[in-house]
Amino acid sequence: MAALDESAAWSPGDFLMARVSDAMELSNFLFLKANSADSDGIEPPSPLPRPGTPEPTEEKEKYEFASGEELSGFFSRMASM
């Protein structure tokens, strides 16, 4: 099956572990970004390559973080639901 479909080379557990690893790396990145004074040089993590998916392009997405006012507005709307 793996000869016909590259994604069959990994078991569902392998895909889940890659997803968990990516989530943990992103969580660590966001924690450092939020709690570090010199967070401008921190690059976001790249996800683990998975079989059967195309390689990501070289152009990285720039993250735009919400301001404090946007966050407080969001949480006040959520609290009033």
Buried (B, 14 or more C-beta within 10 A) or exposed (E): EEEEEEEEEBEEEEBEEBEEEBEEBEEEBBEEBEEEEEEEEEEBBEBEEBEEEEEEEEEEEEEEEEEEEEEEEEEEEEEEE
